[in-house]
């Protein structure tokens, strides 16, 4: 912004290109609450004829100023990938950005300064323990007790689902990955206008030159490989910690456990590396789904131990034999799940059902039918 009246004061004016907090607050209010036409009308009011006018005289100048602000976020990058011994019809490209940098950007964003939580706590109403946020759970206390004194938890929340990218033009599909941090209060992070959810990657879904029986398995293995790459720095931070600056400019020693990954049932099975006739969160199989006895959780450590034992006996890239033996253990055939080395992260705990299928459709497809049958009887 050469020639800007505040250019010389740039190094000392933290509100640059605005002249101070007041002008920045006005600009922020206009952008967040008014349309572009309304902003232009506001800036042309006669009220400004007798009062000091802001530096920006139109919506175009205002949005140009906004674009000069720092903090555009981590840059997108494209990585070419291959699977060992298998070719795809087109080159495989992963479009992604560093999720640790995205996490830091969310954690330090001053927009959320008054809506952040950093410490586990209990809330009681009379004698009843109230649950709402992750910070009120027993899990957060277990994690906090294992961290160094003074450490801060930055809970990672992920969401993903296969999405069509093009229609009538090849039917391209990708797996977008979204990230949010659990420090931001739920009522704030769910507001679309506050942009607490950040897109961090587009996972490819290529077509491999292979027997159709193994097409899905190779795509799932590729998805876990992409997740491994995208989340690698977050996993390091979960293990050894990372210094981050909070919205109040305080330095925090942070750890990044994965506490939630929202997905529908097919994607939950893909994440846990379990066959479709089994539960992703318990050890129950389809023959036991009607049992009245609760089944133990399907912990990630137990699942990965089975995968390692299988890999010790069979080459995971010998798909015919590996898949045959994996089915005997109710495994899908994935040998390197992305969560295997993510500290404090367990699929049995972090898998979060999405509302449409787990609540809405479940009620109409099952509960309502049961009620109708009971009423008829």
C-alpha positions, 0 to 999 in steps of 0.5 A: 500500500505505497502512498498510504498516509499511515505507511511510515507508522506501519511498524508501530501502528498495530491497527495498520492500515487503519489509524487505530482501534476505533477505525478498525472496530468500525470497519469490522462492524461494517464488514460483519453486519452490512451488505456491500450496498449498505456499506456504501450508503452508510459511508455517503451519509450526510452525518460524515459532512460534519464529522471526521470521515474514516480513511476508507470512502467506499466499500471497495476501499474498505475491502482493499484495506481488509485484504492488506491485513496479516493472517491470511492463513497457511498456504495451500499446497499440492502433493503428488502421491503414489501407492506402493505397486499400484497405478491409478488412471490419473495422477493422484494429487493431495491439496492440503495445508499444514493443520498445525498452522491452521490450529495456531491461527484459530488459537490466536485469533482475537475474535474468539478472545472472550469465548475461549476455555483453557482448563478442565472444570466440573459444573454441578446443579445441586448434586448432578454433574452437568455435561456440555462442553469437552472441558466438563468431561472426565476424559479431559481430566485424564489427559490433563493429568498426563501433561506437564504442569502448566500445559494447555490442551488444544482439543482437535475436532475434525469432520469429513465426508465424501463430496461430489466436486463436479457433476456431468463432467466426470463425476469427480469426488473428493474428501474435504477435511475440516478442522476446529479447536475445542477451546472455542465455546460451542455456541460461538464456533457453530456460527457460520459467520465466525468461521471457526471451521477451517477447510484443511485438505481435499483428499483424492478418490482416484480410480486404480488400475486393479481388480474392482474387489480391491478398488475401495480398499486402495482408496481407503488406504490412500485416505489414511495415507493423506490423513497421516501427511496432513496431520503429521505435525499435529501428532507431534504436538500431541506427543511433545507439545508446541508453543502457541500464542493465545488471543491475549498474546500469552505464550502457552505450551499446548498439546493437541489430542484428537477428541472428535472426528464427525462422520457418518457410519460408512466413514466411521468404519473407514476410520476405524479400519473395521468391516461394515458388519461390525460396530466401529465403537464397540466389539459387537458384530452384526449378529450381536447388534440386538444384544441387551448386554453392552459390549466393550469399546473397540479401543484403537490400541486393540485394533492396531495390535490386531493389525500389527499381528496380521502384518507380521504374518502376511505382507499387507501389499499382498492384497488377496491374502491380506484381505482374506485374513483380515476379514477373519478378524473383522478388519477392513484391510487397512494396515496403517490407520492415521490415528495409530500414533496420535497420543491421547486419541482413541477411535472409540472415544473420538468418533462422533456421529453426525446428526442427520443419520445418527439422530434424525434418520435413526428416529424415523427409520427405527424408533418410530417404527417400533412405536407404531408396532407397540401401539398396534399390539 
